[in-house]
Amino acid sequence: MIRMRYNHVVILVCSLLFLSGCLTIDNGKVKDLHGELVVLVIASEDFNYLEYSTIRSRVEAANGTVLVASNTLTAATSSDHRSVNPDILLSDVDVNTLDALVFIGGAGCTIYFNDVAALELARGVFNHGKVIGAICYAPVILMKAGVLDDRNATVHQSFVSLLEDSGVKVLDKPVVRDGRVLTGNGPDAAEDFSRELVDMLIEYQ
């Protein structure tokens, strides 16, 4: 009887935390990032808002902290004309303070394909053993930074050949995880991508 009451109390507490937005409950398991910091990199124009909002919502629902980085601190505009105010310049992101870095896709992220600050940041996060991810067009940034060398990945169909020509093994899957590297092939993969991201952060806590 006592055990049953205890279980009911645990379920009630977890449910209240979930409803308050403090915790995510996925497949009966509580997902708590304990404030871990995820930096989302968006382009100043034409970033994909669905990818951004889905990943941000999932991380925050799991009690994670999100900072938005860009190449400017002026309001960034998504491809569907929504506005997001970046918190920090890409060049000011400190690899030592974050737990994960994710490049958001959309046509605008192509500005980072040859951006020195973006490529150096990606390399730094990877070399420090942190979780790093990219979705839609953005896995090209990881490829250019050398993060995808000898790794499995996925990418938007527009860039499959580019990654394959560079030696990346591109899998026909919406989301691919290879070690601490996570890639997704577009906005339809955003939900699965964000769930896997949270799982990776919990695994490496």
C-alpha positions as CSV (number, residue, x, y, z in Angstrom):
1,M,0.0,0.0,0.0
2,I,2.8,2.4,1.0
3,R,4.7,1.5,-2.2
4,M,1.6,2.2,-4.3
5,R,1.1,5.6,-2.7
6,Y,4.8,6.4,-3.2
7,N,4.5,5.6,-6.9
8,H,1.4,7.7,-7.2
9,V,3.3,10.6,-5.6
10,V,6.2,10.2,-8.0
11,I,3.9,10.1,-11.0
12,L,2.1,13.2,-9.7
13,V,5.3,15.2,-9.2
14,C,6.7,14.3,-12.6
15,S,3.4,15.1,-14.2
16,L,3.3,18.5,-12.6
17,L,6.9,19.2,-13.6
18,F,6.0,18.2,-17.2
19,L,2.9,20.3,-17.3
20,S,4.9,23.3,-16.0
21,G,7.4,22.9,-18.8
22,C,10.2,22.0,-16.3
23,L,10.8,18.5,-17.6
24,T,10.2,16.3,-20.5
25,I,8.7,12.8,-20.1
26,D,9.5,10.6,-23.0
27,N,8.5,6.9,-23.2
28,G,7.9,7.0,-19.4
29,K,11.3,8.4,-18.7
30,V,12.0,11.8,-17.2
31,K,14.5,13.8,-19.3
32,D,16.3,16.5,-17.3
33,L,19.3,18.3,-18.7
34,H,20.0,20.1,-15.4
35,G,20.5,23.5,-17.2
36,E,23.0,22.2,-19.7
37,L,23.8,24.9,-22.3
38,V,23.0,24.4,-26.0
39,V,24.0,27.1,-28.4
40,L,21.9,27.3,-31.6
41,V,23.5,29.0,-34.5
42,I,21.2,30.8,-36.9
43,A,21.9,32.9,-40.0
44,S,20.9,36.5,-40.0
45,E,18.5,35.9,-42.9
46,D,16.6,32.9,-44.2
47,F,17.2,30.4,-41.4
48,N,14.6,27.7,-40.9
49,Y,12.3,28.7,-38.1
50,L,10.7,25.3,-37.7
51,E,14.0,23.6,-37.1
52,Y,15.0,26.4,-34.7
53,S,11.8,26.5,-32.7
54,T,11.4,22.7,-32.5
55,I,15.0,22.1,-31.2
56,R,14.8,25.1,-28.8
57,S,11.4,23.9,-27.4
58,R,12.6,20.4,-26.8
59,V,15.8,21.4,-25.1
60,E,14.0,23.9,-22.8
61,A,11.3,21.4,-22.0
62,A,14.0,19.1,-20.8
63,N,15.3,21.8,-18.4
64,G,18.2,22.9,-20.8
65,T,19.4,26.4,-21.4
66,V,19.5,27.8,-24.9
67,L,21.6,30.7,-26.3
68,V,21.2,31.9,-29.9
69,A,24.3,32.8,-31.8
70,S,24.6,34.6,-35.1
71,N,27.0,36.7,-37.2
72,T,25.1,39.8,-36.0
73,L,23.2,40.9,-32.9
74,T,20.5,42.6,-35.0
75,A,17.2,40.7,-35.3
76,A,17.5,37.6,-37.5
77,T,14.8,36.9,-40.0
78,S,13.7,33.4,-40.9
79,S,12.7,32.2,-44.4
80,D,9.0,32.6,-43.3
81,H,9.6,36.1,-42.1
82,R,9.7,35.5,-38.3
83,S,12.1,37.4,-36.2
84,V,14.6,36.1,-33.5
85,N,17.0,38.2,-31.5
86,P,20.4,36.6,-31.1
87,D,22.0,36.5,-27.7
88,I,25.6,36.4,-28.7
89,L,27.9,36.8,-31.6
90,L,29.2,33.6,-33.2
91,S,32.7,34.9,-32.7
92,D,32.1,35.3,-28.9
93,V,30.9,31.8,-28.2
94,D,33.1,30.1,-25.6
95,V,33.6,26.4,-26.3
96,N,34.4,25.8,-22.7
97,T,31.0,27.0,-21.4
98,L,28.7,25.1,-23.7
99,D,27.5,21.5,-23.7
100,A,26.3,21.3,-27.3
101,L,26.4,23.4,-30.5
102,V,23.8,23.1,-33.2
103,F,23.8,24.8,-36.6
104,I,20.3,25.5,-37.8
105,G,19.5,25.0,-41.5
106,G,17.7,27.0,-44.2
107,A,19.2,28.7,-47.2
108,G,20.7,31.4,-45.1
109,C,23.2,29.0,-43.4
110,T,25.2,28.9,-46.6
111,I,26.9,32.1,-45.4
112,Y,28.7,29.9,-42.8
113,F,30.1,27.4,-45.4
114,N,33.3,29.4,-45.7
115,D,33.0,31.5,-42.6
116,V,36.2,31.3,-40.6
117,A,34.6,31.9,-37.2
118,A,31.9,29.3,-37.8
119,L,34.4,26.7,-39.0
120,E,36.8,27.3,-36.1
121,L,33.9,27.1,-33.6
122,A,32.7,23.8,-35.1
123,R,36.3,22.4,-34.9
124,G,36.7,23.6,-31.4
125,V,33.5,22.1,-30.1
126,F,34.3,18.8,-31.8
127,N,37.9,18.7,-30.5
128,H,36.7,19.5,-27.0
129,G,34.5,16.4,-27.1
130,K,31.3,18.3,-26.9
131,V,28.1,17.4,-28.7
132,I,27.8,19.0,-32.1
133,G,24.9,18.9,-34.6
134,A,23.6,20.4,-37.8
135,I,20.4,20.0,-39.7
136,C,19.1,20.6,-43.3
137,Y,21.8,22.4,-45.3
138,A,24.0,23.0,-42.2
139,P,25.8,19.6,-42.2
140,V,27.9,21.1,-45.0
141,I,29.4,23.4,-42.3
142,L,30.5,20.4,-40.3
143,M,32.0,18.8,-43.5
144,K,33.9,22.0,-44.3
145,A,35.2,22.1,-40.7
146,G,36.5,18.5,-41.0
147,V,34.0,17.3,-38.4
148,L,32.5,14.7,-40.7
149,D,35.7,13.1,-41.8
150,D,35.3,9.3,-41.8
151,R,31.8,9.6,-40.3
152,N,28.3,8.7,-41.2
153,A,25.9,11.7,-41.7
154,T,22.8,12.9,-43.4
155,V,22.0,16.2,-45.2
156,H,19.4,17.9,-47.3
157,Q,19.2,16.2,-50.7
158,S,20.6,19.3,-52.4
159,F,24.0,18.6,-50.8
160,V,24.2,14.8,-50.8
161,S,26.7,14.7,-53.7
162,L,28.9,17.4,-52.1
163,L,29.3,15.4,-48.9
164,E,29.8,12.1,-50.7
165,D,32.5,13.7,-52.9
166,S,34.3,14.8,-49.8
167,G,34.3,11.3,-48.4
168,V,31.4,11.5,-46.0
169,K,29.2,8.3,-45.9
170,V,25.8,9.8,-46.4
171,L,22.9,7.7,-45.1
172,D,19.4,7.9,-46.5
173,K,17.9,8.6,-43.0
174,P,16.3,11.7,-41.5
175,V,18.6,11.7,-38.5
176,V,22.1,10.2,-38.2
177,R,24.1,10.0,-35.0
178,D,27.8,9.1,-35.2
179,G,29.5,9.4,-31.8
180,R,29.0,12.9,-30.5
181,V,28.0,14.2,-34.0
182,L,24.4,14.5,-34.9
183,T,23.0,15.4,-38.4
184,G,19.4,15.8,-39.8
185,N,18.2,16.2,-43.3
186,G,15.6,18.9,-43.0
187,P,12.7,20.4,-41.1
188,D,10.7,17.2,-41.2
189,A,13.4,15.6,-39.1
190,A,13.5,18.4,-36.5
191,E,11.4,16.6,-33.9
192,D,13.5,13.3,-34.1
193,F,16.7,15.4,-34.2
194,S,15.8,17.3,-31.1
195,R,14.8,14.1,-29.2
196,E,18.2,12.5,-30.1
197,L,20.0,15.7,-29.1
198,V,18.5,15.6,-25.6
199,D,19.3,11.9,-25.3
200,M,22.9,12.5,-26.3
201,L,23.3,15.3,-23.7
202,I,21.8,13.1,-21.0
203,E,24.1,10.2,-22.0
204,Y,27.2,12.4,-21.7
205,Q,26.2,14.2,-18.5
